Structures are given as structure tokens and as C-alpha cells.
Amino acid sequence: MDTVGSFGRTVADAVSGLNVIVGQDDRDALTFASERDKKDYSRFIKSRNSLQGAKFGLPRKRCWDLVDEDQKTVALKLFNAITDAGATIVDTNFPCAEDRIPSDGEWDWEFGEPNQSEFTIVKVEAYNAINTYLSGLSDTSIQTLDDVISYNDRNSGTEGPNRGDTAGFASGQDNLREIAATRGEKDKTYQEALEYIQNTSRKKGIDAALKPVNRDNETIELDALLICDRKGAGQMLAAQAGYPIISIPIGVDATGLPVGLSIHHRARKEAELIKWASAIEDLVHHMDGWRPTPEYKEFMSKNIPVKTA
């Protein structure tokens, strides 16, 4: 499953959060890899001057080709500034695009047959991870996923377990019920889906897009991929591959909604992502000034579902 990292008002803020959580975790064997030794990632924060000589790739098929025009206007302004700063942006593609990304470019974790679907993997992993977490709690009677589902069923007014109970959970807890139905079994369908997803999203996905071949049959080594990714296709592939990404705001579209730029690389490349994200962020601030500081209004308020006639 993909894992949400640290949030922040700036790249530096997010890196401060990363510095706290990075390191070895006795409950997660993957964190004991030698490449994940604790380090101070703030030393990788750079200015826009670092963009000189950088080479970025812009995945087109079912990514950039499907971005709305008003979002493209925002992104192209930045891309022009990036090239003016001395970097190069070249077209590239995910070879797996037609197999892994729906034709509308939207993230769909149920896309494909069960033995090729991300949701097949997510359901099993979620069942096991949720039960492991809950079983370690000592201050609650909720110890399993089944306990969560039962609690929601008993409190339908606020928890919305059934379709139509509340506007906040339009389909109810259908995903939780599907997760529970797997009982966490890593059966043949799960194993086939895992092998397929990892192969297509890595070797035939991000890895390949980072090494496009030009018209002279020369392989270009790119420093990172840039995706204007409101639809989520790039985030989807990164999640399936288990690769890191970082996203920064770059402006607003014609309706006032924020436009983000996500920057992608292979596993263990957090330092490179921080370098390029901070450099591009500095460039955005140089172009447009610092954006207003976000305010988290009424973040302690409780939403009370109300049924209307």
C-alpha cells in the first residue's frame, strides 16, 4: 500500500517532519535496509540555482495529454521558467500507460482483472495491517477490523456504514467489508496481482520513463519526472511501485482551485526529490511571491451528519 508522508506549508516544513519519522521501526522490517539509515534531509534543500543543467521528463500518454487546459496554462508558465533557469524538460512515457492507467487518466485502484488489480493487494495488506495495529492497543475494546465494522453498524447515524446513511460516506463501509472478506489470505490471485503490479509500475513504468530513448537511439538519464497530477495517474503508479514522490503547489486554475506539481523518482531517492522540489518551489516564489500561509480553520470541529428531506 502507499503511505502518506509528512505534510507542510513548504518543502522545508515537510522535510522537518520527515526527519522525525525516518529511521528504523521494529514493526517494519523494510526500515532496516542500509539505505534507510537516519539522516538529516534538510541538507538537501536547494535554491532555484540548482536547476541549472537538470534534466526532467514529462510523461505524456494518459498523463500530460489529459491535463485540463487551464491547469496546463499554470504548469507551462512554470515549465518555461524552469527551462529559463537552465534545466531541460523532455517528453517521456510510461510504457505501461495503456495497461495500468485508465483511458480518462483517473486513479482507479480496481482497474483491471482481479489478478492485475491494485485493490486485490490493498485489501489483503489492509486487513493484516489494520488488525496488527488494533491488536496492539490497550485502551479500547476495538481490537480487529471486524470490531470496527460492528461499531460502525451500531452507530449508523454518525459512522455511515450503509449506502445513503450520510453524505460523507456515500457508499457506506463497502470497502471495509471487502477488506474483511479477504481474511488477509495471500492466495494465488494476490500473488499474481502483486507480481504484475510491481513489474508494470516499476520496470515498465517509472524506471523506464526515467530513461527515455531519443531519436538517435540514445538513452537519456533523467533527474526526475514532473507530473501535473490532479487526476492521480502518477501518484497511482508511485503508490503501486512503492516509490517516493513529493508534491508542491504551483498556482491556481481558472476556478481558483490549486494546481500541484508532483515530482517522481525511484525507491530511496528522497534526497533527490527534496532537492528538485525545493529548487522549483524557490523558483515559484521568485516568480509569484510567497503564497498565503494556509489556515486550518475550525480544525477541531466535529461534523454532525444531517439528513435533509
C-alpha positions in Angstrom: 0.0 0.0 0.0 1.0 3.6 -0.5 1.9 5.5 2.7 1.2 9.2 3.1 4.3 11.1 4.3 4.7 14.4 6.0 2.7 17.5 5.1 3.9 21.1 5.4 3.4 24.6 4.3 6.7 24.5 2.5 9.2 21.8 1.4 11.3 22.7 4.4 8.3 22.1 6.7 7.7 18.7 5.2 11.4 17.8 5.5 11.3 18.6 9.2 8.5 16.1 9.5 10.4 13.5 7.5 13.5 14.0 9.7 11.3 13.0 12.7 9.8 9.8 11.3 12.7 8.5 9.2 14.7 5.6 10.7 14.3 2.1 11.9 11.0 0.8 13.2 10.9 -2.6 15.0 7.4 -3.2 13.5 8.6 -2.6 9.9 11.4 -4.8 8.5 11.7 -2.7 5.4 13.1 0.2 7.5 16.2 -1.8 8.4 17.6 -1.6 4.9 21.0 0.0 5.0 19.9 2.8 2.6 17.4 4.0 5.2 19.9 5.0 7.9 18.7 8.1 9.7 20.0 11.3 8.0 19.2 15.0 8.1 17.3 15.6 4.9 17.3 19.3 5.4 20.8 19.4 3.9 19.3 18.5 0.5 17.1 21.7 0.3 18.4 23.8 -2.5 17.7 27.1 -4.3 16.5 27.7 -7.8 20.1 28.0 -8.9 20.4 24.2 -8.6 18.1 23.8 -11.6 21.0 24.6 -14.0 21.8 21.5 -16.0 18.9 19.4 -14.6 17.0 17.1 -17.0 13.4 16.4 -16.3 10.9 14.1 -18.0 7.2 15.0 -18.7 5.2 11.7 -19.1 2.6 12.4 -21.8 0.5 9.4 -22.6 -2.6 9.3 -20.3 -0.8 11.9 -18.1 0.1 15.3 -19.5 -2.1 14.7 -22.6 -5.2 14.5 -20.4 -4.5 17.6 -18.2 -7.2 20.3 -18.4 -6.1 23.4 -20.4 -6.4 25.8 -17.5 -4.1 23.6 -15.4 -1.7 23.3 -18.4 -1.6 27.1 -18.6 -0.3 27.3 -15.0 2.1 24.4 -15.4 3.5 25.7 -18.7 4.3 29.1 -17.2 6.4 27.2 -14.6 8.0 24.9 -17.2 9.1 27.9 -19.2 10.7 29.3 -16.1 12.4 26.0 -15.3 14.0 25.9 -18.8 15.0 29.6 -18.4 16.7 28.6 -15.2 18.9 26.2 -17.2 17.1 22.9 -17.0 15.8 20.7 -19.8 12.3 19.2 -19.9 11.8 16.3 -22.4 8.8 14.2 -23.3 8.7 10.7 -22.0 6.1 8.0 -21.4 5.3 5.1 -19.0 5.4 2.0 -21.3 2.7 0.5 -19.1 0.4 3.5 -19.5 -2.3 1.8 -21.5 -2.2 -1.3 -19.3 -2.2 0.4 -15.9 -3.8 3.9 -16.4 -7.5 4.1 -17.3 -8.3 6.0 -20.5 -9.5 9.0 -18.6 -6.3 9.3 -16.6 -8.1 8.9 -13.3 -6.7 6.8 -10.4 -8.8 3.7 -10.2 -7.4 1.1 -7.8 -9.9 -1.5 -9.0 -8.7 -1.1 -12.6 -8.0 -4.4 -14.4 -8.9 -8.1 -13.7 -8.5 -9.3 -10.0 -5.1 -10.8 -10.7 -3.9 -7.4 -12.2 -5.7 -5.1 -9.8 -4.2 -2.8 -7.1 -7.3 -3.3 -5.0 -6.6 -7.1 -4.8 -3.3 -6.3 -3.0 -4.7 -3.4 -0.9 -7.5 -5.4 0.5 -5.2 -8.1 1.8 -2.5 -5.8 3.1 -5.0 -3.5 4.7 -6.7 -6.4 6.6 -3.4 -7.6 8.0 -2.0 -4.2 8.8 -5.2 -2.9 10.5 -5.6 -6.0 12.6 -1.9 -5.8 13.6 -2.3 -2.2 14.7 -5.6 -2.6 16.5 -4.4 -5.7 18.4 -1.6 -3.7 20.0 -4.0 -1.1 21.5 -4.7 -1.3 25.2 -7.2 1.4 25.8 -10.0 0.3 23.6 -12.3 -2.7 23.0 -11.8 -2.3 19.3 -9.1 -5.0 18.5 -9.9 -6.1 15.0 -11.3 -4.8 11.7 -14.4 -6.8 12.4 -14.8 -4.8 15.6 -14.6 -1.6 13.6 -17.3 -2.8 11.2 -19.5 -3.8 14.0 -19.1 -0.5 15.8 -20.0 1.4 12.6 -23.1 -0.8 12.1 -24.2 0.1 15.7 -23.6 3.8 15.2 -25.0 4.3 11.7 -26.1 7.9 12.4 -22.5 9.2 12.7 -20.4 6.5 11.1 -22.4 5.9 7.9 -21.9 2.2 7.4 -24.6 1.8 4.7 -25.1 3.4 1.4 -27.0 6.6 1.8 -26.6 6.9 5.6 -24.5 10.0 5.4 -23.3 12.3 2.6 -19.7 11.9 3.9 -19.7 8.2 3.2 -21.8 7.9 0.1 -21.2 4.2 -0.4 -21.0 3.3 3.3 -18.3 1.0 4.5 -18.3 -1.2 1.4 -14.5 -1.1 1.2 -14.1 -2.2 4.8 -16.5 -5.2 4.2 -14.5 -6.2 1.1 -11.2 -6.0 3.0 -12.6 -8.1 5.8 -13.9 -10.7 3.3 -10.2 -11.5 2.3 -9.3 -12.6 5.8 -5.8 -11.4 4.9 -5.1 -14.5 2.8 -2.2 -14.1 0.3 -3.7 -16.5 -2.2 -2.8 -17.2 -5.9 -4.8 -14.2 -7.1 -3.0 -11.9 -4.6 0.4 -13.3 -5.6 -0.3 -12.8 -9.3 -1.6 -9.3 -8.8 1.5 -8.3 -6.7 3.9 -9.6 -9.3 2.1 -7.9 -12.2 1.6 -4.6 -10.4 5.2 -4.3 -9.3 6.6 -5.3 -12.7 4.5 -2.9 -14.7 4.7 0.1 -12.3 8.4 -0.2 -11.8 10.3 -1.7 -14.8 7.6 -0.8 -17.3 6.6 2.3 -15.5 8.7 4.8 -13.6 12.0 3.1 -14.1 11.5 3.2 -17.9 10.2 6.7 -18.0 13.3 7.9 -16.2 15.4 6.5 -19.1 13.7 7.5 -22.4 15.4 6.8 -25.7 15.7 9.7 -28.1 15.5 9.8 -31.9 19.2 8.9 -32.2 18.6 5.8 -30.1 20.5 7.3 -27.2 19.3 6.7 -23.6 18.7 9.8 -21.6 19.2 9.7 -17.8 16.6 12.0 -16.3 16.9 13.6 -12.8 13.2 13.2 -12.1 9.7 13.1 -13.6 7.3 16.0 -13.5 3.5 15.4 -13.5 0.7 17.9 -13.2 -1.3 15.2 -11.4 -4.8 16.2 -10.2 -6.2 13.1 -11.8 -3.8 11.0 -9.8 -2.2 8.7 -12.5 1.3 9.4 -11.5 0.5 9.1 -7.8 -1.2 5.8 -8.6 2.0 4.4 -10.3 4.2 5.6 -7.5 1.9 4.0 -4.9 1.9 0.7 -6.7 5.6 0.7 -7.2 6.3 1.7 -3.6 8.3 4.7 -4.9 8.5 8.1 -3.2 7.0 11.3 -4.7 6.7 14.9 -3.5 4.0 17.4 -4.5 4.2 21.2 -4.3 1.6 23.9 -5.2 2.4 25.9 -8.3 -0.6 28.2 -8.7 -4.4 28.1 -9.1 -6.6 27.3 -12.1 -9.3 29.4 -13.7 -11.8 28.4 -10.9 -9.4 29.2 -8.1 -8.5 25.6 -7.3 -4.9 24.8 -6.5 -2.7 23.2 -9.2 0.0 20.9 -7.9 3.2 19.5 -9.5 4.3 16.1 -8.3 8.0 15.0 -8.7 8.8 11.3 -9.1 11.8 9.1 -8.8 12.8 5.5 -7.9 13.0 3.9 -4.5 15.3 5.5 -1.9 15.5 8.8 -3.9 14.0 11.1 -1.3 17.1 13.3 -1.2 16.8 13.9 -5.0 13.1 14.7 -4.7 13.7 17.2 -1.9 16.5 18.9 -3.9 14.3 19.4 -7.0 11.1 20.2 -5.1 12.8 22.9 -3.0 14.6 24.3 -6.1 11.3 24.5 -8.0 9.4 25.9 -5.0 12.1 28.6 -4.7 11.6 29.4 -8.4 7.8 29.6 -7.9 8.3 32.1 -5.0 10.7 34.1 -7.1 8.1 34.3 -9.9 4.9 34.9 -8.0 6.0 35.8 -4.4 5.2 33.6 -1.4 1.7 32.2 -1.3 -0.5 33.0 1.6 0.1 30.8 4.7 -2.6 28.1 5.0 -5.0 28.5 7.9 -6.6 25.5 9.4 -9.9 27.0 10.4 -12.2 25.1 12.9 -10.0 22.0 12.6 -11.2 20.8 16.0 -14.9 21.0 15.0 -16.9 17.8 14.7 -19.0 17.2 11.6 -22.5 16.2 12.5 -24.3 14.5 9.6 -27.7 15.9 9.0 -30.4 14.2 6.8 -32.4 16.6 4.8 -35.8 16.0 3.1 
